[in-house]
Amino acid sequence: MEIGRAFKASGGNVNLLIPYRGESKTKNEWVYTGMDSLFQTFERAIANYKSGYAIPKGPTPPALFSVNSGAGAIRLSWEVYDRNDPSIKGFRIYRAVSRYDSTYHLIYDGPPNVYSFNDETAAIDVAHYYYLVSVGDPAANTGVGLTPSGALVSSRYYTQTYDPAYRRVAAPLTLRADSIRIVPNPYNISADPTRLLYPGESDKITFKNIPGICTIKIYSELGELINTINHDDGTGTQDWYQTTSSKQIIVSGVYIVVIETPTGERAIKKFVVIR
C-alpha cells in the first residue's frame, strides 16, 4: 500500500525508485517481489489438501480488544475467552500511524497473564491504529502442510481497529487564555498543513492546552454560531475538522472561538482559514 501510494504521488513514474524497508526499487520491481509469495501460498494450499487438512491451528484469538485515547498514553486492554487456555502463550500488539491500511510495527510482546498495555510512545495528537494477536506454543507447530516454523498467531482481523486513537497532553488545572493554542493557525489549504502535522487527517484543527471539561463555541467573524463542541474527555486537546453543526465544510475567513468551563471561566481566541 505504501509503495502504491508513493507511485501514485509520483504521477505514475515507472522509473522512480521507491524506498521500502531499507531497499529501493521501481514499482514494477516491487510488484515482481510478490510472485514468490503467491507461489508459496499455492504450494501451501496444495500441501494442506494433501495432508487431509491436518495443518496445525493457531491459538484462540482474543475475545475483546479495547483501545482508548488518553492523556499521556493510549490505553489498550483485552480479554480472552478462557484465561486458562493452554493454546495462548503470549500476546503481541502492532501499531500503524496515520492510516489503518499502512505499515504496522510490533510495539509489545508480552506474557499470557497480562491483559493491558499503555502506549506511551505514540506521537501526540496523531491518529494511531492497532491490532492484537494471541501467540501460540512453538512446540504445537508440527510443520504439516509446509507451515512455517515457530509460534503460530491468531488472525489480526479479530482485533484490527479502524477508529483512530490519540495520545493527548494532560489538561491544565485552570483555564489560561495565553496558553491556549489553535494549530495550525492560519490554516492554509494550499500549503497542505496537515501533511506533516496530522498525516492522513485533512482539514484537522486542534485546540490545545484547554481545560479537561469545557464548551468550545466557534463563531464566524459576523457572530454567527458555526458549531458547538462539548469537550469532556479530561485531556487538554480537542480536534475539529472544520465542519459546521450541519456537517458542512467552513469557508475561508476569520473565526472566533469562545472556550468556557462549567464554573464560568472564559477565553476568547481567533484563527484564520484560507481555502
Salt bridges, closest charged atoms under 4 A:
GLU23 OE1 - LYS25 NZ 3.42
GLU79 OE1 - ARG83 NH2 2.68
ASP101 OD1 - ARG5 NH1 3.74
ASP101 OD1 - ARG99 NE 2.97
ASP109 OD2 - ARG92 NE 3.52
ASP119 OD2 - ARG95 NH1 2.82
ASP125 OD1 - ARG168 NH1 2.89
ASP125 OD2 - LYS208 NZ 2.29
ASP178 OD2 - ARG176 NH2 3.14
ASP192 OD2 - ARG195 NE 3.69
GLU201 OE1 - LYS204 NZ 3.13
ASP203 OD1 - ARG275 NH2 3.05
ASP233 OD1 - HIS231 NE2 3.33
ASP239 OD2 - ARG168 NH2 2.66
ASP239 OD2 - LYS204 NZ 3.41
GLU260 OE1 - ARG266 NH2 3.36
